[in-house]
């Protein structure tokens, strides 16, 4: 199943698989949670294209090691670790499980993976591509045999440029004709709201930057879930939501926009947001006269808290912060800043 080209004749290359999300294994007639989430194998020298005897992974309920299970796996290698692709094997119809079903090799000179089925030409795999088992074979996937598949279908990974990349699979009802998918998003303290739609089974959120490592100032959490929209009869229906995935992302920065040391800030002020009306983003500015714990929140007309933009100690100065309402409906909103027991509130209009 796996091989290398343009390496030394006795050179060893390790190939790694790491599951992104849940995996399933066959047990007592059912595909249930659990199995092999990561594994590796070693190839020696260059792939022999005249032989069918390639090393590969076996399902963990069949044959011998090295094993894998039904899941979405990231495939990498020790020769060029930055080169990778995702292999989606979440299909409970896995064939006869006898000879190799397909072949993938890594060309060290070109720095790319390539795939093929027996008797067919090799096809380039772009870095980061999702290769789905059912597409290799040209059939529709069978997923209704996987335990709680739709409740575990959504996976969040790094797109390679520190943006959240959502990957899911088809809705597990072959009688349901999917027209498109809805992606719902919740950032920080906001409620889930429709973020975008797509006809693909993946999406990259370029508006967010993933964070790794220790906590940083102004970080927050972005959460996502997906529904399918389509036809079971003649009526357009929306399915139940998938599982929720989340990631640490950078929040809107609270920026100190000026401080004249010759003229001290004498009072606590809150400016009118600009622009106003706005769509979808606006800037809120305020001044702090002394070291203060600042809380800046946004509310809807019913008094429900939408989000908290600032929640930290500020030194004297002028500050501004951006508020993005792309996930909110048009209407009147209020923003309130509290400092050392003083409260200021202003009104703003979101006009989409």
Secondary structure in CASP SS format (residue, H / E / C, confidence):
PFRMAT SS
TARGET T0000
AUTHOR 0000-0000-0000
METHOD secondary structure of the structure
MODEL  1
X C 1.00
X E 1.00
X E 1.00
X E 1.00
X E 1.00
X C 1.00
X C 1.00
X C 1.00
X C 1.00
X C 1.00
X C 1.00
X E 1.00
X E 1.00
X E 1.00
X E 1.00
X E 1.00
X E 1.00
X E 1.00
X E 1.00
X E 1.00
X E 1.00
X E 1.00
X E 1.00
X E 1.00
X E 1.00
X E 1.00
X E 1.00
X C 1.00
X C 1.00
X E 1.00
X E 1.00
X E 1.00
X E 1.00
X C 1.00
X C 1.00
X C 1.00
X C 1.00
X E 1.00
X E 1.00
X E 1.00
X E 1.00
X E 1.00
X E 1.00
X E 1.00
X C 1.00
X C 1.00
X C 1.00
X C 1.00
X C 1.00
X C 1.00
X C 1.00
X C 1.00
X C 1.00
X C 1.00
X C 1.00
X C 1.00
X C 1.00
X E 1.00
X E 1.00
X C 1.00
X C 1.00
X C 1.00
X C 1.00
X C 1.00
X C 1.00
X C 1.00
X E 1.00
X E 1.00
X C 1.00
X E 1.00
X E 1.00
X E 1.00
X E 1.00
X E 1.00
X E 1.00
X E 1.00
X E 1.00
X C 1.00
X C 1.00
X C 1.00
X C 1.00
X C 1.00
X C 1.00
X C 1.00
X E 1.00
X E 1.00
X E 1.00
X E 1.00
X C 1.00
X C 1.00
X C 1.00
X C 1.00
X C 1.00
X C 1.00
X C 1.00
X C 1.00
X C 1.00
X C 1.00
X C 1.00
X C 1.00
X C 1.00
X C 1.00
X E 1.00
X E 1.00
X E 1.00
X E 1.00
X E 1.00
X C 1.00
X C 1.00
X C 1.00
X C 1.00
X E 1.00
X E 1.00
X E 1.00
X E 1.00
X E 1.00
X C 1.00
X C 1.00
X C 1.00
X C 1.00
X C 1.00
X C 1.00
X E 1.00
X E 1.00
X E 1.00
X C 1.00
X C 1.00
X C 1.00
X C 1.00
X E 1.00
X E 1.00
X E 1.00
X H 1.00
X H 1.00
X H 1.00
X H 1.00
X H 1.00
X C 1.00
X C 1.00
X C 1.00
X C 1.00
X C 1.00
X C 1.00
X C 1.00
X C 1.00
X E 1.00
X C 1.00
X C 1.00
X C 1.00
X C 1.00
X C 1.00
X C 1.00
X C 1.00
X C 1.00
X E 1.00
X E 1.00
X E 1.00
X E 1.00
X C 1.00
X C 1.00
X C 1.00
X C 1.00
X C 1.00
X E 1.00
X E 1.00
X E 1.00
X E 1.00
X C 1.00
X C 1.00
X C 1.00
X C 1.00
X C 1.00
X C 1.00
X C 1.00
X C 1.00
X C 1.00
X E 1.00
X E 1.00
X E 1.00
X E 1.00
X E 1.00
X E 1.00
X E 1.00
X E 1.00
X E 1.00
X E 1.00
X E 1.00
X C 1.00
X C 1.00
X C 1.00
X C 1.00
X C 1.00
X E 1.00
X E 1.00
X E 1.00
X E 1.00
X E 1.00
X E 1.00
X C 1.00
X C 1.00
X C 1.00
X E 1.00
X E 1.00
X E 1.00
X E 1.00
X C 1.00
X C 1.00
X C 1.00
X C 1.00
X E 1.00
X C 1.00
X C 1.00
X C 1.00
X C 1.00
X C 1.00
X C 1.00
X C 1.00
X C 1.00
X E 1.00
X E 1.00
X E 1.00
X E 1.00
X E 1.00
X E 1.00
X E 1.00
X E 1.00
X E 1.00
X E 1.00
X E 1.00
X E 1.00
X E 1.00
X C 1.00
X C 1.00
X C 1.00
X C 1.00
X E 1.00
X E 1.00
X E 1.00
X C 1.00
X C 1.00
X C 1.00
X C 1.00
X C 1.00
X C 1.00
X E 1.00
X E 1.00
X E 1.00
X E 1.00
X E 1.00
X E 1.00
X C 1.00
X C 1.00
X C 1.00
X E 1.00
X E 1.00
X E 1.00
X E 1.00
X E 1.00
X C 1.00
X C 1.00
X C 1.00
X C 1.00
X C 1.00
X C 1.00
X C 1.00
X C 1.00
X C 1.00
X C 1.00
X E 1.00
X E 1.00
X C 1.00
X C 1.00
X C 1.00
X E 1.00
X C 1.00
X C 1.00
X C 1.00
X E 1.00
X C 1.00
X C 1.00
X E 1.00
X E 1.00
X E 1.00
X E 1.00
X E 1.00
X E 1.00
X E 1.00
X E 1.00
X C 1.00
X C 1.00
X C 1.00
X E 1.00
X E 1.00
X E 1.00
X E 1.00
X E 1.00
X E 1.00
X E 1.00
X E 1.00
X E 1.00
X C 1.00
X C 1.00
X C 1.00
X C 1.00
X E 1.00
X E 1.00
X E 1.00
X E 1.00
X E 1.00
X E 1.00
X E 1.00
X E 1.00
X E 1.00
X E 1.00
X C 1.00
X C 1.00
X E 1.00
X E 1.00
X E 1.00
X E 1.00
X E 1.00
X E 1.00
X E 1.00
X E 1.00
X C 1.00
X C 1.00
X C 1.00
X C 1.00
X C 1.00
X C 1.00
X E 1.00
X E 1.00
X E 1.00
X E 1.00
X E 1.00
X E 1.00
X E 1.00
X E 1.00
X E 1.00
X C 1.00
X C 1.00
X E 1.00
X E 1.00
X E 1.00
X E 1.00
X E 1.00
X E 1.00
X E 1.00
X E 1.00
X E 1.00
X C 1.00
X C 1.00
END
